[in-house]
Amino acid sequence: MTDQRSTGFRTAVEADMWATFSLHGELFALRVADVQEVMTFQALTPVPLAPAHIVGLLNLRGQIMAAVDLRRWLQFPDRPNGCGACMIVLKHEGILISLVVDEIGDVLELPTSSWREPPDTLAASQRGFIRGICPIDKHVILGLDIDGLISAEERPAQGSRGN
């Protein structure tokens, strides 16, 4: 395959590449273009009075970012003791955020035609960060939208101040 990045446009294949991860036994995915890197869990600096889903600050080679435990943010049960965690660093429009997840999966090509709209029965707050749903094998992958995650992440933090 020829590399068409020099044109400044992503190819259709690049747009269809998704980094998968698991959380509480469920499969999720983020566009590869939004992922800066994946890594094992790193030491975090606690943030006093932060919402429960903000588990600390990550210093990644001098770049400081909030670390968000997706289990807590999505209101799944806490990770059992002894179970490891991984981190996904996202970069979008100059904003860095680290997501704490259970396990990193594979990078999959999930063509746009495979994705479906989230059901209308989901609340508007949930539909804001779920980009789509992709059935694959016997599973359903929830595709997360980084714009929705970042804007939704800002709301709880702002709403918790001064309350």
C-alpha positions as CSV (number, residue, x, y, z in Angstrom):
1,M,0.0,0.0,0.0
2,T,1.4,3.4,-0.9
3,D,1.7,6.0,1.8
4,Q,-0.6,8.9,0.9
5,R,0.1,11.0,4.0
6,S,2.2,13.5,2.1
7,T,-0.9,14.8,0.4
8,G,-2.2,16.0,3.7
9,F,-5.3,13.9,3.4
10,R,-6.0,10.6,5.2
11,T,-6.8,7.7,3.1
12,A,-10.1,5.9,3.6
13,V,-8.2,3.0,5.2
14,E,-6.6,5.3,7.7
15,A,-10.0,6.8,8.6
16,D,-11.3,3.2,9.2
17,M,-8.5,2.2,11.6
18,W,-9.6,1.8,15.2
19,A,-7.6,1.1,18.4
20,T,-9.7,-1.3,20.6
21,F,-9.6,-1.8,24.3
22,S,-11.7,-3.5,26.9
23,L,-13.4,-2.1,30.0
24,H,-15.4,-4.3,32.4
25,G,-15.6,-7.0,29.7
26,E,-17.0,-4.7,27.0
27,L,-15.2,-3.7,23.8
28,F,-14.6,-0.1,22.9
29,A,-12.7,1.6,20.2
30,L,-11.1,5.0,19.4
31,R,-9.9,6.2,16.0
32,V,-6.2,5.5,15.6
33,A,-5.7,9.1,14.5
34,D,-6.7,10.3,18.0
35,V,-4.3,7.9,19.8
36,Q,-0.9,9.3,20.6
37,E,0.3,6.2,22.4
38,V,-0.7,3.3,24.6
39,M,1.3,2.2,27.7
40,T,1.3,0.3,30.9
41,F,-0.1,2.1,33.9
42,Q,2.2,4.9,35.1
43,A,2.5,6.6,38.4
44,L,0.1,9.5,38.9
45,T,0.0,12.6,41.0
46,P,-3.2,12.9,43.0
47,V,-5.4,15.9,42.5
48,P,-7.1,16.9,45.8
49,L,-10.9,17.5,45.5
50,A,-11.0,16.2,41.9
51,P,-14.1,14.2,40.8
52,A,-13.7,10.5,41.4
53,H,-13.1,9.7,37.7
54,I,-10.0,12.0,37.7
55,V,-7.5,9.6,39.2
56,G,-4.5,12.0,38.9
57,L,-2.1,13.8,36.7
58,L,0.3,12.1,34.3
59,N,3.6,13.6,33.5
60,L,4.6,12.1,30.1
61,R,7.9,13.4,29.1
62,G,7.1,16.9,30.4
63,Q,3.5,16.9,29.1
64,I,1.0,17.1,32.0
65,M,-2.5,15.7,31.4
66,A,-5.4,14.5,33.4
67,A,-5.8,10.7,33.8
68,V,-9.4,9.6,33.6
69,D,-10.5,6.2,34.8
70,L,-13.1,5.2,32.2
71,R,-14.6,2.6,34.6
72,R,-15.5,5.3,37.0
73,W,-16.5,7.9,34.4
74,L,-18.8,5.4,32.7
75,Q,-20.1,4.2,36.1
76,F,-18.8,0.7,35.8
77,P,-17.7,-1.1,39.0
78,D,-14.2,-0.3,40.2
79,R,-11.4,-2.6,38.9
80,P,-10.9,-5.6,41.2
81,N,-7.8,-5.5,43.3
82,G,-4.8,-7.1,41.6
83,C,-6.1,-6.4,38.1
84,G,-3.8,-4.3,36.1
85,A,-4.7,-1.3,34.0
86,C,-3.3,0.3,30.9
87,M,-3.3,3.9,29.6
88,I,-4.3,5.4,26.3
89,V,-3.0,8.9,25.6
90,L,-5.3,10.8,23.3
91,K,-4.3,14.0,21.5
92,H,-6.9,16.1,19.7
93,E,-6.7,19.7,18.7
94,G,-3.8,20.3,21.2
95,I,-5.6,18.7,24.1
96,L,-4.0,15.7,25.8
97,I,-5.9,13.3,28.0
98,S,-5.0,9.9,29.4
99,L,-7.6,7.2,29.7
100,V,-7.2,4.4,32.2
101,V,-8.6,1.2,30.7
102,D,-8.5,-2.5,31.6
103,E,-6.8,-3.9,28.6
104,I,-5.5,-2.8,25.2
105,G,-6.8,-4.7,22.3
106,D,-5.9,-4.8,18.6
107,V,-6.0,-2.2,15.9
108,L,-8.8,-3.1,13.6
109,E,-10.0,-1.9,10.3
110,L,-13.7,-1.2,10.8
111,P,-15.1,0.3,7.6
112,T,-17.5,3.2,7.8
113,S,-20.2,1.0,6.3
114,S,-20.0,-1.4,9.3
115,W,-20.9,1.3,11.8
116,R,-24.5,2.0,13.0
117,E,-25.9,4.9,14.8
118,P,-26.3,4.5,18.6
119,P,-29.9,3.6,19.6
120,D,-32.3,6.4,20.1
121,T,-33.0,5.0,23.6
122,L,-29.6,6.1,24.9
123,A,-29.7,9.4,26.8
124,A,-28.4,12.5,25.0
125,S,-25.4,12.6,27.4
126,Q,-24.4,9.1,26.3
127,R,-25.0,9.7,22.6
128,G,-22.6,12.7,22.9
129,F,-19.5,10.5,23.3
130,I,-20.6,7.4,21.5
131,R,-19.6,7.8,17.8
132,G,-21.3,4.6,16.7
133,I,-21.8,0.9,17.3
134,C,-20.0,-1.7,15.2
135,P,-21.2,-5.4,15.4
136,I,-18.2,-7.7,14.9
137,D,-18.3,-11.5,15.4
138,K,-20.5,-12.0,18.5
139,H,-19.6,-8.7,20.0
140,V,-20.6,-5.1,19.7
141,I,-17.9,-2.5,19.7
142,L,-18.8,1.0,21.0
143,G,-16.8,3.6,19.1
144,L,-16.0,6.6,21.3
145,D,-15.9,10.1,20.0
146,I,-12.9,12.0,21.3
147,D,-14.7,15.4,20.9
148,G,-17.6,14.1,22.9
149,L,-15.3,12.6,25.6
150,I,-13.3,15.8,26.0
151,S,-16.3,18.1,26.2
152,A,-18.2,15.6,28.5
153,E,-15.0,15.3,30.6
154,E,-14.9,19.1,31.1
155,R,-18.5,19.2,32.2
156,P,-18.3,17.0,35.3
157,A,-15.1,18.7,36.5
158,Q,-16.6,22.2,36.1
159,G,-19.9,21.1,37.7
160,S,-18.1,19.7,40.8
161,R,-16.4,23.0,41.6
162,G,-17.9,25.1,44.3
163,N,-20.7,22.5,45.0
